[in-house]
Amino acid sequence: MKRLIGVAMSLAVLATAVWAFAPRPLPPFAATTLRPDGLQVNGIARAGERLVAVGERGQILFSDDQGGNWRTAVVDHPQGAALTQVAFADSRHGMAVGHSGWILRTEDGGAHWQQVAFDASSSDPLLGAWAQAGGPWFAVGSFGRFLVSRDQGRHWEPAADKAMQDRHLNGIAGDGQGRLMLVGETGLVLRSPDGGSRWEVVKSPYEGSLYGVQPLRDGAWLAFGMRGNALRSEDFGATWQAADTGLKTSFFGGVELPDGRIVLAGQGGTMVMSADGGRHFTALPAGSPQTLAALAPAGKDKLALGGNGGLAGATLAANPR
């Protein structure tokens, strides 16, 4: 009898083990449950109605509900290097750049990405990206790295101008009319009137690093950078006027909203807003102490924010105008 009981108990244990380790379907996880609170986000861009964010360890996230929920994109050759910026030519075609000269491209609005360049022998980062429909794409970065693609990001070649050599190039943008502007360290500003074929240095009244530049709806250009500096030009960079930001903290990201308001964000969660085309700015309440590196419109009076504390959102007071 004892032997039969022992055999029965052994069979029960065996059956339990078989059941425990047998393959079975995993419970479904919602695709939108990701909470990237601890992920450093360096760039955010819009791909049509979609938001796409890039950051540390080569992570790319996208949201189809104005930043309410984020999903992880598929990268065909994950490298683990930090991605620094993302840009789209239209709602489907875009690029992301990062450390070790890493360049990725997408044809489906940022859900899937293909690697087109990576330099395992160097950690030097690319820092800025510009993609445009029907024109060349650009990637810029440290030590004067300036790359151009003439086939929507599939192939890249160096095209640095003499004035770019050994200078950290931080940001690049275009107005969709063939005019481009590039900013970098020591107040470097270059402009191109012909879609990037020819570049010329323009004098800036600020000699510190500029981290970003963007064209505005009224035809002016706005550059921003260290120590609260923001510069506005109404003649494509020939002359610049210092904007009144009232702060001495650095700005790393900027965006113009559909209604013409401009928001700059940066060190220590600082955000400032202008309602007069970038001439004067007023401080907005800081949502968190994290440093903000990127921002994008996320619906009426809303922003998607990215920084060293991950992704967040902000609601602005309605435009009084």
N, C-alpha and C positions, 0 to 999 in steps of 0.2 A: 504493500500500500504506500509506504514512504517513497518507494522508488517511483511509483506512478505519479505521486504528488510532485516529486522533484522534476520528473520529465515534463509534467504539465506547466510548472512554473518556468522552466527553461524555454518551452515553446512560447509562453506568454511574453517573456522578455524579448525573445527573438522577433516575435511579431511586432512588438512595440518599436524595436530598433528599426525593423524594415519599414514600418510606417513613418517613423520620424525622418529617415534619410531618403525616402522614396521621392523621386521628382514629382512636382505638382505645380500647377499654375500659380504664379505669384499674384497676390491681390493687386488690382489695378491702382496705380497712383495717379492722381490728377496731374496733368502736365503743367499746371500753373501754381504748384505749391512751393516753388523755390523761393526762399527768403535770403537773398544775398546780402545780409546785413554786415557781414565781415569782409566782403569782397571790395577791394579798392577798384573804383571805376574811374577811368581816365578820359573817356570820350563817350558822347551820346549824339546820335543823329537820327533824323526822321527818314524813313523809306516809305513815302506815301503816308498812310495812316498808321504805320507801324513805327515803334521806337526801337532802336538798336543801341546797345551799350557794350563797351569793351573795357577790359581791365587786366588785373594781375593774373599771372599763370595762364595767359592766353584765353581767358574766359570771354565768351560772347553770349549775351543775353538779348532776348527780344520780347516785346510786349505788344499785344494787339488790342489792349484795352486802356490805352493812355497811361501806362505805367502802373496800373492796379495790380497786375500779376506779370511775372517774368518767367520765360522758359529758356532753357539752355540750347544754344544753336549747335549744330554738328560741324566740326572742323575735321577735314580729311587727314591732316598730319599734325596732330597736337604737338607743340614744342615745349610748352610750359613757360615760354618767355612772355614778358608783359607786353600787352597791346596798349598803345598810347593814344590812337586816334582812329576815327571811322568817318567815312564820307560816302555819299550816294550821288550818282548822276541822275537817277530817276527812282521810281518806286521799286525797281528790281535789281538794278546793277549798282554795285558799290565795292568799296575797298576798306581794308583795315591795315594799319601799320603798327610796328612795334620794335622791340629790342632785337639785336642781331640782324638788322635789316629785314625783318620778317614782313612780308606782304601777303595778304589774303584777298581773294575776290569772291563775290557772290553774284548769282544770277536769279535768285528767288527772294529778294528782299531781306536777306540776312538770316534765313533759317539754316542754310547750308553754305559752307565756305571751302574754297580750294586754295591750297598754298601755291604761290607762284614764285616766291623768293624767300631764301633764308640763308644766312651766313653763320654757320656754327663756329667759325674761327674768330668772330668778333662779337662783342656784346653791345657795340655802339647802337644807339636807338635811332629810329626814324620817329619824328615828333609831330609832323603835320601831314595832312592829306587833302587833296582836292580832286574831285571827280566831276565831270561834266558830260552831258549828253552831246554827242556829235563833235567832241573835241578831245585834246590830249588830257591825260590824268597826270597828277604830280604827287610825289612823295618827297618830303624834306626832313632833314635831321641834323644830328650833331656833326661837327667838324666839316661843315660845308656840303654834306650829302644832299644832292639834288638829282632826283630821278624822274624820268618822263616815260609814259607809255602812250603809244599811239593806236593801240588795239583794245581799249577798254580794260586795261590792267592785266592782260595776259603775259606781256613781255615788257621788260623795263631796261632802260639804258641811262648811264650817267650823262648829265647835261649841265653841269655846274658852270656858272659864270665866274669870271675872275674875282668879282667883288664878293662872292660867296665863300671863297676858299678859307678853310680853318675857322669859320664862324658857325656858331650854333644857330641853325634855322629852326624857329619854333612854330610858326604858323603860316598858312597860306589860304587865300580865298579869292574868289572871282565874282563878278557881277552878272555873269551870263551873257554879257555883251562883248566879250573878248578882252576885258580889262582884268588884270590880276595884280594882287599885292602880296608881298612876302615880308615877314618881320622876324627879328632875331635878337641876339645879344647886342649889347653896347648901342642900343638905339637903332640898329640896322633896319632900314626900310628900303625895299626895292619894288619897283612897279614895272608892269609889262602892258603896253597898250595893244599888243597883237597876239593875245592868246598864249603867251609864254615863249615865243620865239626869241624875243629880245628883251633884256632886262636892264634897268638903269637905277642907280642909287639916288634916293631923294633924301634931303636933309631933314632930320628929326630934331625937335627941341629937347628931347629927353635922351640921355646917354646910357640909361640902364636897360635891362632886358625887357623886351616886349614879347608877350606870350601869345597874343592873338590879334587878328584883324578881321573886319567884316565890312562889306558894303551895306549901306543903308537905303531904305526905300526912297529917300529924297535925293539920292545921287551922291551923298557924302560918304566918307569912309571913317571908320572908327578903329583905332588901335589901342591896346591896353596891356598893362604889364605890372612891373614892380612898384612898390611903395605908393599904391593908389593912383598911379598915373593912367590917364585916358586922354587920347589925342584925337581931335576931329579935323578932317580935311574936306573942304568943299571943292577942291580943284585937283582931285586925283593925286594927292600927295605933294603937290608943288609947295604948298604952305600948310602949316598945322596950327591949331589953336588948342591950348590945354583946357580940358573939361574940368569943371569943379565937382570933384567927388567927395570932398570933405574928409577923406580917409588917407591913411598911410600904409594900409595893408595891400598886399599884392593881389591882382586879379588874374585868374587863370582861364576863365571861360566867360563867354558873352553870347547873348542872343537878342534879336529883335523880334518882338511879338507881332502878330498879324495887325494889331491896331496901331503899330508904330512905337510903342514903348520899348525901351532897351533895358535889359537887366545884365549886370556884370556880377560875377561871383568869384570867391577866392578864399584866401587864407582865413582860418578860424571861423568858417561858416559865413563870412561877410557877404552880403548881397546889397547892391545899390540899384536904383531904378531911375531912368530919365524919361520924362514925358515931353521933352522939347528937342528931340533928335540928337541927344548925346551932348548937349551943351552944359547941362547941370544935372546932377544926380542927388538923390536923397537915399539915406540908409533904410533898408528894410529890416524887420525883426529877424534875427538869426534863429533858424530852426534847430540848429545843433552846433556843437563846437568843432565838428569835422571840417577839414579843409575841402572846399568844393573845387572840382576841376572841370566839370562839364554841366551843361544844362540845355534843355530843349523844351519847346512848347508841348504841353500835354493836355490840350483842351482849353476852353475859355477860362482865362484868368488862372491857369494852372501851369506849373512847371515840373518837369522831371529833373532831378538833381543827382549828380554822381560825384563821389569823392572818396576819401580814405575811410569813410564809414559805410560805404556801400551805396545803394540806391535809395532815394527818398523822393517825396513830392512836396510841393509848396503851393499854396493858394494865395494869389495876390488880390489886393483890394481892387474893386472894379475901377476901370479908367473913368475919372470924373469928367472927361471931355465928352 
